[in-house]
Amino acid sequence: MNITVLGATGSVGSRVVTEAVTRGHQVTAVVRDPARAAALPAAARIRTGDAGDPRRIAELAQGQDVVVSATRPAPGNEPELALFAHASLTGLHGTGVRLLLVGGAASLTVPDGTPLVDTPDFPSALLPIARACNAQLDVCRTTPYDVDWAYASPPAVLEAGERTGRYRLGADELIVAADGTCALSMEDLAVVLLDEAERPRHHRERFTAGY
């Protein structure tokens, strides 16, 4: 497959690039600053681009099967997430290229149906990015464009760790393990995304994963 990754030098994006290259796909890694791409696999094709520019996204999508958007704005720029989602959907309109977006966990629900962001213990410091991720998902759900998108919400805890290749999928509710944890490694999130790219199961909907 031909796969383009936006936000390719980020924590999740870089792991998606590595996982895709390891599986033998042709990968285009899109970065703002080429100097930051040195750590990416040598097999990845490096291209510069702005995730907020629909025309550039359309150019980068030519000949591609899937675009994975793993962008994460710097603190203070959280509203860019919704703008990036809109730009990707606009740029991919009419191309037939699938879009996989890496979103947030805040809109996932706990067992009583309450969104995670509205639970009493949700950290106030995370509210800006949580609200931005919710807006990002709203852009996808309300888009008038014909893009086959899927929005991947990670679990409550997403950290660097081990690639196990093991995970469970869900829809709108947090996946909680038997020990009460709600987690996934970034490496396994990359596995989830590449599995979805290779064997699409979610179309114009949100899904989540966890152990």
C-alpha positions as a Markdown table, in Angstrom:
| # | Residue | x | y | z |
|---|---|---|---|---|
| 1 | Met | 0.0 | 0.0 | 0.0 |
| 2 | Asn | 0.9 | 3.6 | -0.4 |
| 3 | Ile | 0.5 | 5.4 | 2.9 |
| 4 | Thr | 1.1 | 9.1 | 3.7 |
| 5 | Val | 1.6 | 10.0 | 7.4 |
| 6 | Leu | 0.9 | 13.6 | 8.6 |
| 7 | Gly | 2.7 | 14.5 | 11.8 |
| 8 | Ala | 5.3 | 11.9 | 10.9 |
| 9 | Thr | 7.9 | 13.0 | 13.5 |
| 10 | Gly | 5.5 | 13.1 | 16.4 |
| 11 | Ser | 5.2 | 10.4 | 19.2 |
| 12 | Val | 2.5 | 8.5 | 17.4 |
| 13 | Gly | 3.3 | 9.5 | 13.8 |
| 14 | Ser | 6.9 | 8.3 | 14.0 |
| 15 | Arg | 5.7 | 4.9 | 15.3 |
| 16 | Val | 3.1 | 4.7 | 12.5 |
| 17 | Val | 5.9 | 5.3 | 9.9 |
| 18 | Thr | 8.0 | 2.6 | 11.5 |
| 19 | Glu | 5.2 | 0.1 | 11.6 |
| 20 | Ala | 4.2 | 0.8 | 8.0 |
| 21 | Val | 7.7 | 0.5 | 6.7 |
| 22 | Thr | 8.3 | -2.7 | 8.7 |
| 23 | Arg | 5.2 | -4.2 | 7.0 |
| 24 | Gly | 6.6 | -3.3 | 3.6 |
| 25 | His | 4.4 | -0.4 | 2.6 |
| 26 | Gln | 5.5 | 2.6 | 0.6 |
| 27 | Val | 5.5 | 5.4 | 3.2 |
| 28 | Thr | 5.5 | 9.2 | 2.6 |
| 29 | Ala | 6.4 | 10.9 | 5.9 |
| 30 | Val | 5.1 | 14.5 | 5.9 |
| 31 | Val | 7.0 | 16.9 | 8.2 |
| 32 | Arg | 7.2 | 20.7 | 8.7 |
| 33 | Asp | 10.9 | 20.7 | 9.5 |
| 34 | Pro | 13.0 | 18.2 | 7.4 |
| 35 | Ala | 15.7 | 18.4 | 10.1 |
| 36 | Arg | 13.5 | 16.5 | 12.5 |
| 37 | Ala | 13.1 | 13.6 | 10.1 |
| 38 | Ala | 16.6 | 12.2 | 10.6 |
| 39 | Ala | 15.3 | 9.6 | 13.1 |
| 40 | Leu | 12.7 | 8.2 | 10.7 |
| 41 | Pro | 13.3 | 4.9 | 8.8 |
| 42 | Ala | 15.5 | 5.4 | 5.8 |
| 43 | Ala | 12.9 | 3.7 | 3.6 |
| 44 | Ala | 10.4 | 6.5 | 4.2 |
| 45 | Arg | 10.0 | 9.2 | 1.6 |
| 46 | Ile | 10.3 | 12.6 | 3.4 |
| 47 | Arg | 8.1 | 15.4 | 2.2 |
| 48 | Thr | 7.4 | 18.8 | 3.7 |
| 49 | Gly | 3.9 | 20.0 | 4.2 |
| 50 | Asp | 1.4 | 22.0 | 6.3 |
| 51 | Ala | -1.4 | 19.8 | 7.7 |
| 52 | Gly | -3.6 | 22.9 | 7.6 |
| 53 | Asp | -3.2 | 23.3 | 3.8 |
| 54 | Pro | -5.9 | 21.4 | 1.8 |
| 55 | Arg | -4.1 | 22.0 | -1.5 |
| 56 | Arg | -0.9 | 20.5 | -0.2 |
| 57 | Ile | -2.7 | 17.6 | 1.3 |
| 58 | Ala | -4.4 | 16.9 | -2.1 |
| 59 | Glu | -1.0 | 17.0 | -3.7 |
| 60 | Leu | 0.5 | 14.6 | -1.1 |
| 61 | Ala | -2.5 | 12.2 | -1.5 |
| 62 | Gln | -1.9 | 11.6 | -5.2 |
| 63 | Gly | -1.4 | 7.9 | -5.8 |
| 64 | Gln | -1.9 | 7.1 | -2.1 |
| 65 | Asp | -4.3 | 4.6 | -0.6 |
| 66 | Val | -4.5 | 6.0 | 2.9 |
| 67 | Val | -3.6 | 9.2 | 4.7 |
| 68 | Val | -2.9 | 8.8 | 8.5 |
| 69 | Ser | -3.2 | 12.1 | 10.3 |
| 70 | Ala | -1.3 | 11.9 | 13.6 |
| 71 | Thr | -0.8 | 15.7 | 14.1 |
| 72 | Arg | -0.6 | 17.1 | 17.6 |
| 73 | Pro | -0.4 | 20.9 | 18.1 |
| 74 | Ala | 1.9 | 22.5 | 20.6 |
| 75 | Pro | 0.3 | 23.7 | 23.9 |
| 76 | Gly | -1.7 | 26.8 | 23.3 |
| 77 | Asn | -2.4 | 25.8 | 19.7 |
| 78 | Glu | -4.9 | 23.1 | 20.4 |
| 79 | Pro | -7.7 | 24.5 | 18.2 |
| 80 | Glu | -5.5 | 23.7 | 15.2 |
| 81 | Leu | -6.7 | 20.1 | 15.5 |
| 82 | Ala | -10.1 | 20.9 | 14.1 |
| 83 | Leu | -8.6 | 23.0 | 11.4 |
| 84 | Phe | -6.3 | 20.2 | 10.4 |
| 85 | Ala | -9.2 | 17.7 | 10.3 |
| 86 | His | -11.1 | 20.1 | 8.0 |
| 87 | Ala | -8.1 | 20.6 | 5.8 |
| 88 | Ser | -7.6 | 16.8 | 5.4 |
| 89 | Leu | -11.2 | 16.2 | 4.6 |
| 90 | Thr | -11.2 | 19.1 | 2.1 |
| 91 | Gly | -8.0 | 18.0 | 0.5 |
| 92 | Leu | -9.1 | 14.4 | 0.2 |
| 93 | His | -12.6 | 15.1 | -1.1 |
| 94 | Gly | -13.1 | 13.4 | -4.5 |
| 95 | Thr | -9.8 | 11.5 | -4.4 |
| 96 | Gly | -11.0 | 8.1 | -3.0 |
| 97 | Val | -8.1 | 8.1 | -0.5 |
| 98 | Arg | -9.1 | 6.9 | 3.0 |
| 99 | Leu | -8.3 | 9.1 | 6.0 |
| 100 | Leu | -7.4 | 7.7 | 9.4 |
| 101 | Leu | -7.2 | 10.4 | 12.2 |
| 102 | Val | -5.6 | 9.9 | 15.5 |
| 103 | Gly | -7.9 | 11.7 | 18.0 |
| 104 | Gly | -8.4 | 11.8 | 21.7 |
| 105 | Ala | -10.1 | 9.8 | 24.5 |
| 106 | Ala | -12.0 | 12.6 | 26.2 |
| 107 | Ser | -15.3 | 12.0 | 24.3 |
| 108 | Leu | -15.3 | 8.2 | 25.1 |
| 109 | Thr | -17.7 | 7.3 | 27.7 |
| 110 | Val | -17.3 | 5.5 | 31.1 |
| 111 | Pro | -19.7 | 2.6 | 31.9 |
| 112 | Asp | -22.5 | 5.0 | 33.2 |
| 113 | Gly | -22.5 | 6.8 | 29.9 |
| 114 | Thr | -20.7 | 9.9 | 31.0 |
| 115 | Pro | -18.0 | 11.3 | 28.6 |
| 116 | Leu | -14.6 | 10.9 | 30.2 |
| 117 | Val | -14.0 | 14.7 | 30.0 |
| 118 | Asp | -17.1 | 15.3 | 32.2 |
| 119 | Thr | -16.0 | 12.9 | 35.0 |
| 120 | Pro | -15.0 | 14.5 | 38.3 |
| 121 | Asp | -11.4 | 13.4 | 38.2 |
| 122 | Phe | -10.6 | 14.6 | 34.7 |
| 123 | Pro | -7.4 | 16.7 | 34.9 |
| 124 | Ser | -8.1 | 20.4 | 34.3 |
| 125 | Ala | -4.7 | 20.7 | 32.6 |
| 126 | Leu | -5.9 | 18.4 | 29.8 |
| 127 | Leu | -9.2 | 20.3 | 29.1 |
| 128 | Pro | -7.8 | 22.4 | 26.2 |
| 129 | Ile | -6.6 | 19.3 | 24.2 |
| 130 | Ala | -9.7 | 17.4 | 25.2 |
| 131 | Arg | -12.0 | 20.1 | 23.9 |
| 132 | Ala | -9.9 | 20.3 | 20.8 |
| 133 | Cys | -10.1 | 16.6 | 20.1 |
| 134 | Asn | -13.9 | 16.7 | 20.6 |
| 135 | Ala | -14.1 | 19.5 | 18.0 |
| 136 | Gln | -11.8 | 17.5 | 15.7 |
| 137 | Leu | -14.3 | 14.6 | 15.9 |
| 138 | Asp | -17.3 | 16.9 | 15.3 |
| 139 | Val | -15.6 | 18.1 | 12.1 |
| 140 | Cys | -15.4 | 14.5 | 10.9 |
| 141 | Arg | -19.0 | 13.7 | 11.9 |
| 142 | Thr | -20.5 | 16.8 | 10.2 |
| 143 | Thr | -18.3 | 16.9 | 7.1 |
| 144 | Pro | -20.2 | 17.3 | 3.8 |
| 145 | Tyr | -17.4 | 15.6 | 1.9 |
| 146 | Asp | -17.3 | 12.1 | 0.5 |
| 147 | Val | -14.1 | 11.0 | 2.4 |
| 148 | Asp | -14.0 | 7.5 | 3.9 |
| 149 | Trp | -12.7 | 8.6 | 7.3 |
| 150 | Ala | -12.1 | 6.7 | 10.5 |
| 151 | Tyr | -11.3 | 8.4 | 13.8 |
| 152 | Ala | -9.2 | 6.4 | 16.3 |
| 153 | Ser | -9.6 | 7.4 | 19.9 |
| 154 | Pro | -6.8 | 6.1 | 22.1 |
| 155 | Pro | -7.5 | 4.9 | 25.7 |
| 156 | Ala | -7.1 | 7.1 | 28.7 |
| 157 | Val | -3.4 | 6.3 | 29.0 |
| 158 | Leu | -1.3 | 6.3 | 25.9 |
| 159 | Glu | 2.5 | 6.0 | 26.5 |
| 160 | Ala | 5.6 | 4.8 | 24.8 |
| 161 | Gly | 6.2 | 1.2 | 25.6 |
| 162 | Glu | 6.2 | -2.3 | 24.1 |
| 163 | Arg | 4.8 | -3.5 | 20.8 |
| 164 | Thr | 2.8 | -6.6 | 21.7 |
| 165 | Gly | 0.4 | -6.7 | 18.7 |
| 166 | Arg | -2.4 | -7.4 | 21.2 |
| 167 | Tyr | -5.4 | -5.2 | 21.6 |
| 168 | Arg | -9.2 | -5.1 | 21.8 |
| 169 | Leu | -11.4 | -2.8 | 19.7 |
| 170 | Gly | -14.4 | -0.8 | 20.8 |
| 171 | Ala | -16.7 | 1.9 | 19.6 |
| 172 | Asp | -17.6 | 4.8 | 21.9 |
| 173 | Glu | -16.9 | 3.4 | 25.4 |
| 174 | Leu | -13.5 | 3.3 | 27.1 |
| 175 | Ile | -12.0 | -0.2 | 27.1 |
| 176 | Val | -11.0 | -1.2 | 30.6 |
| 177 | Ala | -8.8 | -4.2 | 31.4 |
| 178 | Ala | -9.6 | -6.6 | 34.2 |
| 179 | Asp | -7.2 | -4.8 | 36.5 |
| 180 | Gly | -9.0 | -1.6 | 36.0 |
| 181 | Thr | -6.5 | 0.1 | 33.7 |
| 182 | Cys | -7.4 | 1.8 | 30.5 |
| 183 | Ala | -4.2 | 1.9 | 28.4 |
| 184 | Leu | -2.3 | 1.1 | 25.2 |
| 185 | Ser | 1.3 | 1.6 | 24.2 |
| 186 | Met | 2.0 | 4.0 | 21.3 |
| 187 | Glu | 3.6 | 1.1 | 19.5 |
| 188 | Asp | 0.4 | -0.9 | 19.7 |
| 189 | Leu | -1.7 | 2.1 | 18.6 |
| 190 | Ala | 0.5 | 2.1 | 15.5 |
| 191 | Val | -0.4 | -1.6 | 15.0 |
| 192 | Val | -4.1 | -0.8 | 15.4 |
| 193 | Leu | -3.9 | 2.0 | 12.7 |
| 194 | Leu | -2.0 | -0.2 | 10.3 |
| 195 | Asp | -4.4 | -3.1 | 10.8 |
| 196 | Glu | -7.2 | -0.7 | 10.0 |
| 197 | Ala | -5.4 | 0.6 | 6.9 |
| 198 | Glu | -4.8 | -2.9 | 5.6 |
| 199 | Arg | -8.2 | -4.4 | 6.6 |
| 200 | Pro | -10.7 | -1.6 | 6.9 |
| 201 | Arg | -13.4 | -2.2 | 9.5 |
| 202 | His | -14.6 | 1.3 | 10.3 |
| 203 | His | -16.1 | 3.7 | 7.8 |
| 204 | Arg | -17.1 | 7.3 | 8.7 |
| 205 | Glu | -17.1 | 6.4 | 12.4 |
| 206 | Arg | -15.0 | 6.6 | 15.6 |
| 207 | Phe | -13.4 | 3.5 | 17.2 |
| 208 | Thr | -11.1 | 2.9 | 20.1 |
| 209 | Ala | -8.7 | 0.3 | 21.2 |
| 210 | Gly | -7.1 | -0.9 | 24.5 |
| 211 | Tyr | -5.7 | -3.9 | 26.3 |
